[in-house]
């Protein structure tokens, strides 16, 4: 409702961020292996390790490292086969690769315009530390219309308390009845500031949020008296992270608004309605007991209704997006659709489309700033291209195997052997060099390497 990370105006919000940690034990650009001239660096291997399944990473380090390196080499070799077969010209593969290239560009845009611009001072951290030692006991009242400004604290206290959010602790105060316990970072920053500056026993001004008005009274404060420098030093890193996130959110909100305003995003009501009709009908066709387990899928639409795919969905700047553009992005990055009722589906489709369009516009801004030329973007472009080409070759290998199959009783085992033989043959024709000493010296996340994190905010209701 009115708590953490409040959902903002349409098409506004924080930006897709991907960041590398700064704690490093070895030069991240050091080359540790080559496959037919294709170099593999420490940072590429480390990222591969981060995304490996726990069944691999829970093994002894050398065994895990060897298995991950083998997988990386296999992918590079298979991608080479894909290029030889001409798969690199496949439009769908290139479109997906371009999507991930644009995502990397948006990350760089964030780092330049948001991350680099935010600083957290020691004064800010110390003030937050002091607030973190206070617990507010708060009465909350919710109204469908603007409450009478004559409502005094005494009159408000006679009304029923409304818990602010599921998950917050509510206790029964001996004098005031049910109250919510509020600690620092429980609420979004604006509401937190309001409550922590509110005089004890004085009602707040009405706050309009999500179509309802809210008033608050801080009836009591629990203060932890032991504030020590050693405790502050222990907590300051996590405190700084929260403050930075809040500052970045506000700055990103303004940045997105500035970039999106000239685009004059306009949705087409017919396209929105037809896409929502399809989703709503597809949802209704799923048995009720399975609805929580199933995602709405689009293959039927692709094959059966070209007219719907070509239906205009939105115009912005010099671009026009269709239902097919929505489906393409939804398949790669599915965002939640609210199926409570038809109206919620319609609103969700509009909001999800706005997020996809926002990210596309931000990538265009990054392209205009030359961010596509950065080595990090080029690496991700190459890696995604290799992954998709390798997947295409794997599907072809499986198809060839199935065409040769005469006994399907041990299908999985037989394909495993067939695929292993294919890779073994491929390795025989490849020039592979691995610096095992450098490989085994890499520090992974379990022993100090910061994880490469994908922060994705859905942001719209």
C-alpha positions in Angstrom: 0.0 0.0 0.0 2.1 2.9 1.3 5.2 1.1 2.4 8.5 -0.1 1.0 9.5 1.0 -2.6 6.3 2.7 -3.4 5.1 2.1 -7.0 5.4 5.2 -9.1 3.8 6.9 -12.1 3.5 4.9 -15.3 6.7 4.3 -17.1 8.8 5.7 -14.2 10.9 3.8 -11.9 14.4 2.5 -11.2 16.4 1.1 -14.0 17.7 -2.3 -14.8 21.1 -2.5 -13.1 23.9 -5.1 -13.3 27.1 -4.4 -11.3 30.4 -6.1 -10.7 31.7 -6.2 -7.1 34.8 -4.4 -6.4 36.4 -7.0 -4.0 38.9 -8.8 -6.2 41.8 -11.1 -5.5 43.1 -11.5 -9.1 43.1 -9.3 -12.2 39.7 -9.8 -13.7 40.9 -9.2 -17.2 43.7 -11.9 -17.0 43.4 -14.6 -19.7 43.1 -18.1 -18.2 42.2 -20.1 -21.3 41.8 -20.0 -25.1 39.6 -22.0 -27.5 40.6 -21.6 -31.1 41.9 -18.1 -30.4 38.8 -17.1 -28.3 40.1 -15.9 -25.0 38.5 -16.6 -21.7 39.2 -14.1 -18.9 38.9 -14.4 -15.1 35.8 -12.3 -14.9 34.0 -14.4 -17.5 34.8 -17.6 -15.7 33.8 -16.0 -12.3 30.4 -15.0 -13.7 30.0 -18.5 -15.1 30.7 -19.9 -11.7 28.1 -17.6 -10.1 25.4 -18.9 -12.4 26.4 -22.6 -12.1 24.1 -24.9 -10.2 24.8 -25.7 -6.6 25.3 -29.4 -7.5 28.4 -28.2 -9.3 29.7 -25.5 -7.0 29.3 -27.7 -3.9 32.0 -30.0 -5.1 35.7 -29.5 -4.2 37.0 -26.3 -5.8 39.2 -27.9 -8.5 36.5 -30.4 -9.6 33.9 -27.7 -9.7 36.3 -25.3 -11.6 37.2 -28.0 -14.1 33.5 -28.8 -14.8 32.6 -25.2 -15.2 35.5 -24.5 -17.5 34.6 -27.6 -19.6 31.0 -26.3 -20.0 32.3 -22.9 -21.0 34.6 -24.4 -23.6 31.8 -26.7 -24.9 29.6 -23.6 -25.4 32.3 -21.7 -27.3 33.0 -24.7 -29.6 29.3 -25.3 -30.3 28.9 -21.6 -31.1 31.7 -21.9 -33.6 29.8 -24.8 -35.2 26.7 -22.6 -35.3 28.6 -19.8 -37.1 29.9 -22.3 -39.6 26.3 -23.5 -40.3 25.1 -19.9 -40.9 23.0 -19.7 -37.7 24.6 -16.3 -36.9 22.4 -14.8 -39.6 19.2 -16.1 -38.0 16.9 -13.1 -37.4 15.4 -14.4 -34.2 18.7 -15.2 -32.6 20.1 -11.8 -33.5 16.9 -10.1 -32.1 17.3 -11.9 -28.8 21.1 -11.1 -28.7 20.3 -7.4 -29.4 17.8 -7.5 -26.4 20.6 -8.5 -24.0 23.0 -6.1 -25.6 20.6 -3.3 -24.9 20.1 -4.5 -21.3 23.9 -4.2 -20.9 23.8 -0.7 -22.4 21.1 0.3 -19.9 23.3 -1.0 -17.1 26.1 1.2 -18.2 23.7 4.2 -18.5 22.7 3.6 -14.9 26.3 3.4 -13.8 27.2 6.7 -15.5 24.1 8.8 -14.6 23.0 7.3 -11.3 25.6 5.2 -9.5 28.5 7.6 -10.1 26.4 10.6 -9.0 25.4 9.2 -5.6 27.5 9.7 -2.5 26.7 8.7 1.1 28.3 10.8 3.8 29.3 9.8 7.3 26.7 12.2 8.7 24.0 10.5 6.8 25.0 7.1 8.0 25.3 8.2 11.6 21.8 9.8 11.5 20.4 6.6 10.1 22.2 4.6 12.7 20.6 6.7 15.5 17.1 6.3 13.9 17.7 2.6 13.7 17.9 2.6 17.5 14.3 4.0 17.7 11.2 1.9 17.4 8.0 3.9 16.8 4.6 2.7 18.1 2.2 4.0 15.5 -1.6 4.2 15.1 -2.8 4.2 11.5 -6.2 5.2 10.2 -7.5 4.7 6.6 -10.2 6.7 5.0 -12.0 6.5 1.6 -12.3 10.3 1.4 -10.5 13.3 2.9 -11.0 13.1 6.6 -12.5 16.0 8.5 -9.7 18.5 9.5 -11.4 18.8 12.9 -10.4 15.3 13.8 -8.3 15.7 16.9 -5.9 13.1 18.2 -8.5 12.2 20.8 -11.2 11.6 18.2 -8.8 9.6 16.0 -7.8 7.4 18.8 -11.4 6.3 19.2 -11.4 4.9 15.7 -10.2 1.4 14.7 -6.5 1.0 13.9 -5.7 -0.3 10.4 -2.5 -2.4 10.2 -0.2 -0.7 7.7 1.2 -3.8 6.0 1.2 -7.6 6.4 4.5 -8.5 7.9 4.8 -5.6 10.2 4.5 -6.5 13.9 1.4 -5.3 15.6 1.2 -5.4 19.4 -1.6 -4.5 21.9 -0.5 -1.4 23.7 -1.9 -1.2 27.3 -3.1 2.4 26.8 -3.7 2.7 23.0 -4.7 -0.8 21.9 -3.3 -2.2 18.6 -0.3 -0.3 17.3 2.3 -1.1 14.6 5.9 -1.3 15.5 7.9 0.7 13.0 11.7 0.5 12.6 14.1 2.4 10.3 13.9 1.0 6.8 10.5 -0.6 7.3 8.8 2.1 5.2 9.5 4.0 2.1 11.7 7.0 2.7 9.1 9.8 2.5 6.7 8.1 5.0 9.6 7.2 7.2 10.6 10.8 7.4 7.1 11.9 8.1 6.7 9.5 11.1 10.2 10.0 12.6 9.6 13.8 12.6 6.1 13.7 13.9 5.6 15.0 17.4 4.5 12.4 19.9 0.8 12.2 20.2 0.1 14.6 17.3 -1.9 13.4 14.2 -0.2 13.7 10.8 -1.7 15.5 7.9 -3.8 13.2 5.7 -1.6 11.3 3.1 -3.3 10.3 -0.2 -2.0 7.0 -1.4 -3.6 4.3 -3.8 -6.9 6.1 -3.8 -7.2 6.3 0.0 -6.3 8.8 2.7 -4.1 7.9 5.7 -3.4 9.5 9.0 -0.9 8.5 11.7 -0.2 9.1 15.3 3.1 8.1 17.0 1.8 7.2 20.5 5.1 6.0 22.0 8.8 5.5 21.2 11.2 2.8 22.3 14.7 4.0 22.4 17.8 1.8 22.6 20.2 3.8 24.7 23.4 1.9 24.0 25.0 3.7 21.0 28.6 2.7 20.6 31.2 3.5 17.9 32.1 -0.2 17.5 28.4 -1.0 16.9 28.2 1.8 14.3 31.3 0.6 12.5 29.8 -2.9 12.3 26.5 -1.6 10.9 27.6 1.2 8.7 28.1 -0.8 5.5 24.5 -2.1 5.5 23.2 1.3 6.4 25.1 2.9 3.5 23.6 0.4 1.2 20.1 1.3 2.2 20.8 5.1 1.9 22.5 4.6 -1.5 19.5 2.6 -2.8 17.1 5.2 -1.8 19.1 8.0 -3.4 19.6 6.0 -6.5 15.8 5.3 -6.7 15.0 9.0 -6.5 17.6 10.0 -9.0 16.7 7.2 -11.4 13.0 8.2 -11.1 13.8 11.8 -12.3 16.2 10.6 -14.9 13.6 8.2 -16.5 11.0 11.0 -16.4 13.4 13.3 -18.2 14.2 10.7 -20.9 10.7 9.5 -21.4 8.9 12.9 -21.5 9.8 13.8 -25.1 8.7 10.3 -26.3 5.1 11.1 -25.7 4.1 7.5 -25.1 0.6 6.8 -26.4 -1.2 3.5 -26.1 -3.6 2.2 -28.7 -6.8 1.2 -26.9 -7.8 -1.5 -29.5 -4.4 -3.3 -29.3 -4.5 -3.2 -25.5 -8.0 -4.5 -25.4 -7.4 -7.4 -27.9 -4.2 -8.5 -26.1 -5.9 -8.3 -22.7 -8.9 -10.3 -24.1 -6.5 -13.0 -25.3 -4.8 -13.2 -21.9 -8.0 -13.1 -19.9 -9.5 -15.9 -22.0 -6.4 -18.0 -21.8 -6.4 -17.6 -18.0 -10.1 -18.6 -17.9 -9.3 -21.8 -19.8 -6.8 -23.0 -17.2 -8.5 -25.2 -14.5 -8.8 -23.1 -11.3 -6.7 -25.6 -9.3 -3.8 -25.1 -11.7 -3.9 -21.3 -12.1 -1.2 -20.6 -9.5 1.1 -23.1 -11.2 0.8 -22.0 -14.8 2.1 -19.2 -16.8 0.0 -17.9 -19.7 1.8 -18.9 -22.9 1.7 -17.4 -26.4 2.5 -20.1 -29.0 -1.1 -20.5 -30.1 -1.4 -16.8 -30.8 1.8 -16.9 -32.9 0.4 -19.6 -35.1 -3.2 -18.7 -35.3 -3.7 -14.9 -35.3 -1.3 -12.9 -37.4 -3.7 -10.0 -37.3 -3.5 -9.8 -33.6 0.3 -10.0 -33.6 0.4 -7.0 -36.0 -2.1 -5.0 -34.0 -0.7 -1.6 -32.9 -0.1 -1.4 -29.2 1.8 1.9 -28.6 3.5 4.8 -30.3 6.4 6.7 -28.8 8.9 9.0 -30.4 9.6 7.7 -33.9 8.6 4.1 -33.0 5.5 2.0 -33.2 5.2 -1.2 -31.2 2.8 -4.0 -31.9 1.4 -6.9 -29.9 4.2 -9.0 -31.3 6.8 -6.7 -29.7 5.1 -7.2 -26.4 5.1 -10.9 -26.7 8.8 -11.0 -27.7 9.8 -9.0 -24.6 7.4 -11.0 -22.4 9.0 -14.3 -23.4 12.5 -13.1 -22.5 11.6 -11.1 -19.4 8.1 -12.1 -18.1 6.6 -9.6 -15.7 3.6 -10.2 -13.4 0.1 -9.9 -14.9 -2.7 -9.4 -12.3 -5.5 -11.8 -13.2 -7.8 -10.7 -10.3 -10.3 -9.5 -12.9 -10.4 -8.3 -16.5 -9.7 -4.7 -15.5 -6.6 -5.7 -13.6 -5.4 -7.6 -16.7 -5.9 -4.6 -18.9 -4.0 -2.3 -16.4 -1.2 -4.9 -16.1 -0.7 -5.2 -19.8 -0.4 -1.5 -20.1 2.1 -1.2 -17.2 4.2 -4.1 -18.4 4.4 -2.8 -21.9 5.4 0.6 -20.4 8.4 -1.1 -18.7 9.5 -2.8 -21.9 9.2 0.5 -23.8 11.0 2.4 -21.0 14.0 0.0 -21.2 14.1 0.3 -24.9 14.1 4.1 -24.8 16.9 4.0 -22.2 18.9 1.7 -24.4 18.5 4.2 -27.3 19.8 6.9 -25.0 22.8 4.7 -24.2 23.4 4.0 -27.9 23.4 7.7 -28.5 26.0 8.2 -25.8 28.3 5.5 -27.4 27.9 3.0 -24.6 27.7 0.1 -27.1 31.5 0.5 -27.6 32.4 -0.4 -24.0 34.2 -3.6 -23.6 31.7 -4.9 -21.0 28.8 -4.4 -23.4 30.8 -6.1 -26.2 31.6 -9.0 -24.0 28.0 -9.6 -23.1 26.9 -9.2 -26.7 29.5 -11.9 -27.6 28.5 -14.2 -24.7 24.8 -14.1 -25.4 25.5 -14.7 -29.1 27.6 -17.8 -28.3 25.0 -19.1 -25.8 22.1 -18.8 -28.3 24.2 -20.3 -31.2 25.3 -23.2 -29.0 21.6 -23.8 -28.0 20.6 -23.9 -31.6 23.4 -26.5 -32.4 22.4 -28.6 -29.4 18.8 -28.7 -30.7 20.1 -29.9 -34.1 22.3 -32.5 -32.4 19.2 -33.8 -30.6 17.1 -33.9 -33.8 19.9 -35.9 -35.6 20.0 -38.3 -32.6 16.2 -38.8 -32.6 16.3 -39.5 -36.4 18.7 -42.3 -35.7 16.9 -43.8 -32.7 15.5 -47.3 -33.0 15.2 -48.1 -29.3 13.7 -45.5 -27.0 13.9 -47.5 -23.7 17.0 -45.7 -22.6 16.6 -42.5 -24.4 18.3 -40.2 -21.9 21.4 -42.4 -21.4 21.8 -43.0 -25.1 21.6 -39.3 -25.9 24.0 -38.5 -23.2 26.6 -40.8 -24.8 25.8 -39.5 -28.3 26.3 -35.9 -27.2 29.5 -36.7 -25.2 30.9 -38.4 -28.3 30.0 -35.3 -30.4 31.8 -33.0 -28.0 34.8 -35.3 -27.8 35.1 -35.3 -31.6 34.8 -31.5 -31.6 37.5 -31.1 -29.0 39.8 -33.2 -31.2 39.5 -30.6 -34.0 39.9 -27.6 -31.6 43.0 -25.9 -30.1 42.4 -25.5 -26.4 44.8 -24.1 -23.9 44.1 -23.7 -20.1 46.3 -22.0 -17.5 45.3 -24.3 -14.7 47.4 -22.4 -12.1 45.6 -19.1 -12.8 42.2 -21.0 -13.0 42.6 -22.5 -9.6 43.7 -19.2 -8.0 40.4 -17.5 -8.9 38.4 -16.4 -5.8 34.8 -17.1 -6.2 31.8 -15.7 -4.3 31.9 -18.3 -1.6 35.4 -17.1 -0.7 35.3 -13.4 -1.4 34.3 -12.5 -5.0 31.3 -10.2 -4.9 28.4 -11.6 -6.9 27.3 -10.1 -10.1 23.8 -9.1 -9.3 20.8 -8.5 -11.4 18.6 -5.9 -9.7 15.3 -5.8 -11.5 12.4 -3.6 -10.4 9.0 -4.3 -11.7 7.9 -1.0 -10.1 4.5 -0.7 -11.7 1.3 -2.0 -10.0 
